[in-house]
Amino acid sequence: MKYYILFGPPGAGKGTHAGAIAQKYNLKHISTGELLRAEIAAGTELGRQAKSLIDAGSLVPDAVVEGMIESAFDTIKGVDGFLLDGFPRNLAQAADLDKILEKRGEAVTAVVALMISDETIRTRIKGRAAVEGRADDANDETISNRIRTYHAQTEPLIEYYKAAGNFHEVNVDGGTIELNRAKVLDLMESFA
């Protein structure tokens, strides 16, 4: 089984490129954002708790997200691996993911990092809010909080995965979606 992490700041294009990667390599795309939005849409207790945190630009507790991911690993069949999008978001989650995979005799295959500037983050998130009607993406302070959270909590994962020898970066700051997708798929070819 292969376990890929699609890494990058909010608005880098993880959701945009994940489907093409998953289809080409027979991977199950696991988006923590989509898992949480499904809970919110269903009106579950978890969904209500998650919504208040997300609306404030905060993150959902690690144990909740990790439980959803481990359940997916256990129940999804007929794929050659998984493409994690939005997880891990911090060093504790990365260590927990390593433990989850170790129990299976597995490890992270590769981290595919989509890198963009903070200014591009702002532009893309506001564009996404307009297209998808996601109110949590339209507020300037929420966007600023997401950028601060990314730099403080998620960016340290770059050094973590570089030290593990499985970090691979592609610059998707400019260019069209098609051009950036080609760059991402070229990178995937190097270790798929």
Protein Blocks (a to p, Z undefined) as FASTA:
>chain_A
ZZdddeddehilmmmmmmmmmmmnopacddfklmmmmmmmnopaklmmmmmmmmnopacd
fklmmmmmmmmmmmpghiabdcdehiafbfklmmmmmmmmmmnopacfbdcdddddfklm
mmmmmmmmmmnopaklmpmklmmmmmmmmmmmmmmmmmmmmmnopaccddfkgccfklmm
mmmmmmmmmmZZ
